[in-house]
């Protein structure tokens, strides 16, 4: 009996939910399917839509299950379905359901929820129109949560509790957000992430980061945006350029009040300036005292928001998280990190025809206003139109002549354009040049 109750209950709330979508202020949901007809040879008859609606009206506004299921059960008894198995004899054990679900493309759906939730409705009426009603409902609820409020989404979530083609992870996520208003971090798992929930979670976290920025909670915003940027690289969909641009810009705002703020909440120790000290002298003293620490004077300046001039008694904060760089070739993006947190991110140009070789390198020679010395060709001075290196050069030890550099062709950023090096816009490579120490690691991913 429970199997039939669940099916009838699901059909009832699906009908009620879909039929009411058109009355919402935010969006109009796609049509739902009508309830299936009763199997021949069953005792009693299938409840009509009107009877199911009347049963649910008894418990309007309550969650599905409990009182709602009891209301459907009473209505079933009234039409003679008590003890009826699905597709079998009265009282027999339930048999397998003949279902033909189209689960759609979860990677596409996750990407839509994250990058363009406003297009989910069009998807449900187009490429996703063959989805089962509960899958459509799930996507509609998630898109509403992302674009609107819990109050708007909650009425449409009724029916997802018992839907057989909605996973436990999806149910837990939807009702967890409806209850708490927040996207909880994904629990560690050896399995692949659910792409639909990954997209929805990231979209809700992006909203949370925006709220932190507006409230000037820069550390919280920076940590979320760092996580989002790295998650976009590892997601099952192709990294979205516009999203990376938007998050990179927001990260810059957040980090100006966090990692690049001397009063920010970041790991450090303090050094007091002594008479005759310079930034170079302080750096040398620190790396001599702390074996293995990699540091540059530009990073000290940036973290302390100051120039090169020091006074005895000044207190400087020295960051303890190691600085390093990451390049993702498929996204065509470069990242400056401190510890595991992204502090700055930029779109880059990469090598033509796979000439940028993935691997792990270390920062070597750093040159301001670099000349170009191509193999087998004449020396090209800095500033010459034929010099492609721009304003700075940062070599990678362990590579065959690769490195970061600026460009005389900023229009190539985001493309495959170089002979293997990573090009940044000149103002961005100057920033990286100042904060990335010699000896820091550079990871290049495919």
SULSULTA-V310036 format. One record per residue. N is the residue number from 0. RES is the residue in three letters. PSI is psi in degrees with one decimal (* if undefined). OMEGA is omega in degrees with one decimal (none if undefined). Layout:
N_RES_PSI_OMEGA + N_RES_PSI_OMEGA
This chain:
0_UNK_-35.9_-176.1 + 1_UNK_-37.6_179.6 + 2_UNK_-43.3_179.7 + 3_UNK_-38.8_179.2 + 4_UNK_-44.3_-178.4 + 5_UNK_-43.1_-179.6 + 6_UNK_-46.7_-179.5 + 7_UNK_-41.5_178.7 + 8_UNK_-46.7_178.5 + 9_UNK_-43.6_179.4 + 10_UNK_-38.1_-178.8 + 11_UNK_-49.4_-176.7 + 12_UNK_-30.8_174.8 + 13_UNK_-45.8_179.5 + 14_UNK_-46.3_-178.6 + 15_UNK_-44.3_-178.4 + 16_UNK_-50.7_-176.8 + 17_UNK_-38.1_-177.4 + 18_UNK_-19.8_-179.0 + 19_UNK_-7.2_-175.9 + 20_UNK_-39.5_-175.2 + 21_UNK_-13.7_-178.5 + 22_UNK_-4.5_-178.4 + 23_UNK_155.4_179.2 + 24_UNK_-30.4_-171.1 + 25_UNK_-39.8_-174.0 + 26_UNK_166.1_175.6 + 27_UNK_120.7_-175.9 + 28_UNK_158.7_178.1 + 29_UNK_161.4_178.9 + 30_UNK_148.5_174.2 + 31_UNK_165.4_179.7 + 32_UNK_152.3_176.5 + 33_UNK_158.2_178.4 + 34_UNK_142.8_179.8 + 35_UNK_154.5_177.8 + 36_UNK_158.5_-178.9 + 37_UNK_148.3_177.2 + 38_UNK_145.3_176.8 + 39_UNK_145.3_176.8 + 40_UNK_2.3_179.1 + 41_UNK_155.2_176.0 + 42_UNK_142.8_-177.5 + 43_UNK_-149.5_-178.3 + 44_UNK_161.7_176.1 + 45_UNK_140.3_177.3 + 46_UNK_142.7_174.1 + 47_UNK_164.7_177.2 + 48_UNK_-41.4_-179.4 + 49_UNK_-40.2_179.9 + 50_UNK_-39.5_177.9 + 51_UNK_-41.8_-179.9 + 52_UNK_-41.7_179.5 + 53_UNK_-38.1_179.4 + 54_UNK_-42.0_-178.1 + 55_UNK_-24.2_178.4 + 56_UNK_-22.1_178.6 + 57_UNK_-28.6_-175.1 + 58_UNK_35.1_-177.4 + 59_UNK_134.0_177.7 + 60_UNK_-9.0_178.1 + 61_UNK_156.2_177.8 + 62_UNK_151.5_175.5 + 63_UNK_148.6_-173.4 + 64_UNK_164.2_179.2 + 65_UNK_-116.6_-175.8 + 66_UNK_-39.4_-178.8 + 67_UNK_-42.0_179.5 + 68_UNK_-37.4_178.3 + 69_UNK_-35.2_178.0 + 70_UNK_-43.8_177.6 + 71_UNK_-40.0_179.3 + 72_UNK_-43.9_177.9 + 73_UNK_-41.7_179.5 + 74_UNK_-36.3_177.3 + 75_UNK_-43.2_178.5 + 76_UNK_-36.1_-178.3 + 77_UNK_-28.3_-179.7 + 78_UNK_8.4_172.1 + 79_UNK_25.8_-178.3 + 80_UNK_5.8_-178.1 + 81_UNK_130.9_177.2 + 82_UNK_9.8_-175.7 + 83_UNK_130.9_174.1 + 84_UNK_157.5_178.8 + 85_UNK_119.2_174.9 + 86_UNK_24.0_-178.2 + 87_UNK_-166.0_179.9 + 88_UNK_155.3_178.8 + 89_UNK_130.9_177.4 + 90_UNK_-5.9_-178.4 + 91_UNK_160.7_177.9 + 92_UNK_141.2_-179.8 + 93_UNK_137.1_176.8 + 94_UNK_176.7_-179.9 + 95_UNK_142.5_179.7 + 96_UNK_137.5_177.5 + 97_UNK_87.1_-176.0 + 98_UNK_145.8_179.2 + 99_UNK_78.6_-175.8 + 100_UNK_143.2_168.8 + 101_UNK_108.9_-175.9 + 102_UNK_3.2_174.4 + 103_UNK_-157.1_-179.3 + 104_UNK_96.1_-174.2 + 105_UNK_-31.0_178.8 + 106_UNK_-45.0_176.1 + 107_UNK_-42.7_-177.8 + 108_UNK_-41.1_176.5 + 109_UNK_-40.9_178.2 + 110_UNK_-41.8_177.9 + 111_UNK_-44.5_-179.5 + 112_UNK_-37.2_-178.7 + 113_UNK_-49.5_-169.9 + 114_UNK_-27.5_-176.5 + 115_UNK_64.1_-177.9 + 116_UNK_-23.9_178.4 + 117_UNK_-14.1_179.9 + 118_UNK_-1.0_-178.5 + 119_UNK_-41.3_-179.2 + 120_UNK_-42.9_177.7 + 121_UNK_-37.2_177.1 + 122_UNK_-43.0_-179.1 + 123_UNK_-26.9_177.5 + 124_UNK_-4.5_-177.9 + 125_UNK_-104.0_-176.8 + 126_UNK_-26.5_-178.4 + 127_UNK_15.0_-174.7 + 128_UNK_-17.6_179.2 + 129_UNK_0.4_175.7 + 130_UNK_152.1_173.4 + 131_UNK_159.5_-177.5 + 132_UNK_-38.7_-178.0 + 133_UNK_-32.4_175.2 + 134_UNK_-40.4_175.3 + 135_UNK_-43.0_-179.3 + 136_UNK_-43.1_179.0 + 137_UNK_-48.7_-178.9 + 138_UNK_-39.2_179.6 + 139_UNK_-42.9_179.2 + 140_UNK_-44.9_-179.6 + 141_UNK_-44.1_179.2 + 142_UNK_-36.6_178.9 + 143_UNK_-41.1_176.6 + 144_UNK_-40.2_-176.8 + 145_UNK_-40.7_-173.7 + 146_UNK_-21.1_-171.0 + 147_UNK_-126.4_-173.7 + 148_UNK_166.0_176.0 + 149_UNK_-38.2_-178.9 + 150_UNK_-36.6_178.3 + 151_UNK_-36.3_-174.6 + 152_UNK_-31.1_-170.8 + 153_UNK_-44.9_-177.2 + 154_UNK_-30.1_-177.1 + 155_UNK_-10.1_179.6 + 156_UNK_-14.7_179.5 + 157_UNK_126.7_-178.2 + 158_UNK_-17.8_-179.6 + 159_UNK_-18.8_-177.2 + 160_UNK_-38.2_-173.4 + 161_UNK_5.6_-178.3 + 162_UNK_125.4_-174.2 + 163_UNK_-23.2_-177.8 + 164_UNK_20.8_170.1 + 165_UNK_125.9_-175.2 + 166_UNK_161.4_177.3 + 167_UNK_-38.6_179.2 + 168_UNK_-41.1_179.4 + 169_UNK_-43.1_177.8 + 170_UNK_-48.2_-178.2 + 171_UNK_-39.3_-179.2 + 172_UNK_-50.2_-176.9 + 173_UNK_-51.3_-174.7 + 174_UNK_-24.7_172.6 + 175_UNK_-43.0_178.2 + 176_UNK_-41.7_179.1 + 177_UNK_-33.2_-178.5 + 178_UNK_-45.0_-171.7 + 179_UNK_-22.5_-176.7 + 180_UNK_5.8_-177.4 + 181_UNK_149.7_174.6 + 182_UNK_110.7_-177.9 + 183_UNK_147.9_177.0 + 184_UNK_146.8_-179.7 + 185_UNK_132.5_177.7 + 186_UNK_146.2_179.1 + 187_UNK_137.1_-177.7 + 188_UNK_148.6_177.8 + 189_UNK_-14.5_-179.1 + 190_UNK_166.5_178.1 + 191_UNK_145.7_180.0 + 192_UNK_150.7_171.9 + 193_UNK_116.2_-172.3 + 194_UNK_-37.0_-179.6 + 195_UNK_-47.5_-178.8 + 196_UNK_-35.1_176.8 + 197_UNK_-47.2_178.8 + 198_UNK_-43.4_180.0 + 199_UNK_-42.9_-179.8 + 200_UNK_-45.2_-179.2 + 201_UNK_-38.7_178.8 + 202_UNK_-41.8_179.4 + 203_UNK_-35.7_175.8 + 204_UNK_-36.2_176.7 + 205_UNK_-40.2_175.3 + 206_UNK_-40.1_179.9 + 207_UNK_-40.4_178.0 + 208_UNK_-42.0_177.4 + 209_UNK_-41.0_179.2 + 210_UNK_-40.2_177.2 + 211_UNK_-41.4_179.2 + 212_UNK_-44.8_-179.8 + 213_UNK_-34.1_-179.6 + 214_UNK_3.4_179.8 + 215_UNK_30.6_171.5 + 216_UNK_75.0_-167.8 + 217_UNK_-37.6_179.3 + 218_UNK_-45.6_178.9 + 219_UNK_-43.9_179.2 + 220_UNK_-43.5_-178.0 + 221_UNK_-41.9_-178.9 + 222_UNK_-40.1_178.4 + 223_UNK_-45.2_-178.8 + 224_UNK_-37.4_174.7 + 225_UNK_-47.3_178.8 + 226_UNK_-40.9_-180.0 + 227_UNK_-44.6_-179.2 + 228_UNK_-45.1_179.8 + 229_UNK_-35.3_178.0 + 230_UNK_-35.5_178.8 + 231_UNK_-32.9_177.8 + 232_UNK_-35.4_-175.1 + 233_UNK_-2.9_-177.3 + 234_UNK_157.6_-179.1 + 235_UNK_-11.2_176.6 + 236_UNK_164.8_176.4 + 237_UNK_138.5_179.0 + 238_UNK_136.4_-176.3 + 239_UNK_121.1_-174.4 + 240_UNK_-47.7_-176.6 + 241_UNK_-37.5_178.5 + 242_UNK_-44.0_178.4 + 243_UNK_-40.5_177.3 + 244_UNK_-46.1_-177.4 + 245_UNK_-45.7_-179.4 + 246_UNK_-36.5_178.9 + 247_UNK_-40.7_177.7 + 248_UNK_-44.6_178.4 + 249_UNK_-37.6_177.6 + 250_UNK_-40.7_178.0 + 251_UNK_-41.3_177.3 + 252_UNK_-44.5_-178.2 + 253_UNK_-44.1_-176.3 + 254_UNK_-23.4_174.5 + 255_UNK_-26.8_177.6 + 256_UNK_5.6_-175.8 + 257_UNK_-89.1_-177.5 + 258_UNK_-31.0_-179.7 + 259_UNK_24.0_177.7 + 260_UNK_124.6_-176.6 + 261_UNK_-18.3_178.2 + 262_UNK_7.6_-179.2 + 263_UNK_165.8_-178.5 + 264_UNK_85.3_179.5 + 265_UNK_150.4_-175.0 + 266_UNK_133.6_-176.6 + 267_UNK_170.4_164.8 + 268_UNK_165.8_-174.2 + 269_UNK_146.7_175.8 + 270_UNK_132.5_177.0 + 271_UNK_130.0_-178.5 + 272_UNK_130.1_179.2 + 273_UNK_160.0_177.3 + 274_UNK_133.9_179.9 + 275_UNK_-2.1_-179.0 + 276_UNK_148.9_168.2 + 277_UNK_168.9_177.4 + 278_UNK_-38.6_179.3 + 279_UNK_-44.9_-179.6 + 280_UNK_-40.8_179.3 + 281_UNK_-42.8_178.3 + 282_UNK_-46.0_-179.2 + 283_UNK_-39.8_179.8 + 284_UNK_-41.1_-178.2 + 285_UNK_-48.9_-176.2 + 286_UNK_-23.9_175.1 + 287_UNK_-35.9_-178.5 + 288_UNK_-29.1_-175.6 + 289_UNK_92.9_-175.8 + 290_UNK_130.5_176.9 + 291_UNK_-7.5_179.7 + 292_UNK_133.1_179.7 + 293_UNK_123.4_-171.0 + 294_UNK_150.2_173.0 + 295_UNK_157.5_-177.1 + 296_UNK_-34.1_179.6 + 297_UNK_-35.3_178.3 + 298_UNK_-39.6_176.5 + 299_UNK_-45.4_179.1 + 300_UNK_-46.4_-175.1 + 301_UNK_-42.2_-179.2 + 302_UNK_-28.1_-177.2 + 303_UNK_4.2_176.2 + 304_UNK_53.4_-178.0 + 305_UNK_166.5_175.9 + 306_UNK_-160.0_-175.9 + 307_UNK_-19.0_-176.1 + 308_UNK_125.7_-180.0 + 309_UNK_155.7_176.7 + 310_UNK_141.6_176.4 + 311_UNK_135.0_-179.3 + 312_UNK_-16.4_175.0 + 313_UNK_143.9_177.6 + 314_UNK_123.6_178.8 + 315_UNK_140.1_172.6 + 316_UNK_131.1_-179.0 + 317_UNK_119.4_-177.9 + 318_UNK_138.1_179.8 + 319_UNK_-17.9_176.1 + 320_UNK_129.7_-177.6 + 321_UNK_137.1_177.6 + 322_UNK_139.2_177.1 + 323_UNK_172.1_-176.7 + 324_UNK_152.2_177.4 + 325_UNK_135.0_174.7 + 326_UNK_127.0_174.9 + 327_UNK_112.1_-173.8 + 328_UNK_-37.9_-178.4 + 329_UNK_-37.4_177.5 + 330_UNK_-22.0_-174.7 + 331_UNK_54.1_-176.8 + 332_UNK_144.5_175.8 + 333_UNK_147.8_-175.0 + 334_UNK_137.3_169.5 + 335_UNK_125.2_-176.6 + 336_UNK_152.6_168.7 + 337_UNK_113.6_-168.4 + 338_UNK_-131.5_178.1 + 339_UNK_8.4_-174.4 + 340_UNK_128.8_174.9 + 341_UNK_127.1_-178.6 + 342_UNK_-28.5_176.9 + 343_UNK_151.1_-177.6 + 344_UNK_141.8_-176.7 + 345_UNK_146.4_169.9 + 346_UNK_143.7_-176.3 + 347_UNK_166.0_167.3 + 348_UNK_144.9_-178.3 + 349_UNK_180.0_-176.3 + 350_UNK_147.2_174.9 + 351_UNK_142.6_169.4 + 352_UNK_42.4_175.5 + 353_UNK_22.6_-177.4 + 354_UNK_-14.0_171.5 + 355_UNK_114.9_-171.8 + 356_UNK_119.9_176.3 + 357_UNK_149.9_179.7 + 358_UNK_-174.3_178.2 + 359_UNK_127.1_-176.6 + 360_UNK_177.8_172.4 + 361_UNK_151.4_-179.1 + 362_UNK_129.4_178.6 + 363_UNK_-128.7_-177.0 + 364_UNK_139.0_177.0 + 365_UNK_125.9_-176.0 + 366_UNK_133.2_169.4 + 367_UNK_144.7_178.2 + 368_UNK_61.4_-170.6 + 369_UNK_140.6_166.5 + 370_UNK_166.5_179.0 + 371_UNK_129.2_180.0 + 372_UNK_74.7_-178.9 + 373_UNK_144.3_-179.4 + 374_UNK_126.9_176.3 + 375_UNK_10.3_-179.9 + 376_UNK_160.8_-177.3 + 377_UNK_152.4_174.4 + 378_UNK_135.3_179.4 + 379_UNK_115.2_-176.3 + 380_UNK_160.7_174.7 + 381_UNK_139.8_177.2 + 382_UNK_-11.9_178.5 + 383_UNK_141.7_-179.3 + 384_UNK_-24.4_-179.5 + 385_UNK_-1.0_178.1 + 386_UNK_113.7_-175.1 + 387_UNK_1.7_-168.9 + 388_UNK_-12.2_179.2 + 389_UNK_-146.5_-169.1 + 390_UNK_-17.4_-177.5 + 391_UNK_154.0_175.0 + 392_UNK_130.7_177.5 + 393_UNK_104.8_-175.4 + 394_UNK_153.4_174.5 + 395_UNK_111.4_172.8 + 396_UNK_141.5_-178.1 + 397_UNK_-1.0_178.0 + 398_UNK_171.4_177.0 + 399_UNK_68.6_175.5 + 400_UNK_17.5_179.9 + 401_UNK_163.7_177.1 + 402_UNK_-179.8_170.7 + 403_UNK_143.3_170.5 + 404_UNK_168.0_175.3 + 405_UNK_-161.5_-178.1 + 406_UNK_147.5_170.6 + 407_UNK_1.5_-179.7 + 408_UNK_72.7_-176.2 + 409_UNK_-20.1_178.7 + 410_UNK_-13.7_179.6 + 411_UNK_-8.1_-179.6 + 412_UNK_132.3_-176.1 + 413_UNK_-0.4_-176.9 + 414_UNK_171.0_165.3 + 415_UNK_110.8_-169.7 + 416_UNK_-21.6_-171.6 + 417_UNK_178.8_174.8 + 418_UNK_14.7_176.6 + 419_UNK_-22.6_179.9 + 420_UNK_167.4_177.8 + 421_UNK_117.5_-179.9 + 422_UNK_136.5_170.5 + 423_UNK_160.6_171.1 + 424_UNK_150.2_-172.5 + 425_UNK_-42.8_-179.0 + 426_UNK_-27.4_-179.2 + 427_UNK_-37.8_177.4 + 428_UNK_-29.5_174.7 + 429_UNK_-42.9_177.2 + 430_UNK_-48.2_179.9 + 431_UNK_-40.2_-180.0 + 432_UNK_-40.5_-175.9 + 433_UNK_-30.6_-170.0 + 434_UNK_-12.0_-178.3 + 435_UNK_111.3_-174.5 + 436_UNK_155.3_168.3 + 437_UNK_139.1_-177.7 + 438_UNK_-12.1_177.4 + 439_UNK_152.3_180.0 + 440_UNK_149.7_174.6 + 441_UNK_112.7_177.7 + 442_UNK_128.0_177.8 + 443_UNK_115.7_179.9 + 444_UNK_150.7_176.5 + 445_UNK_*_none
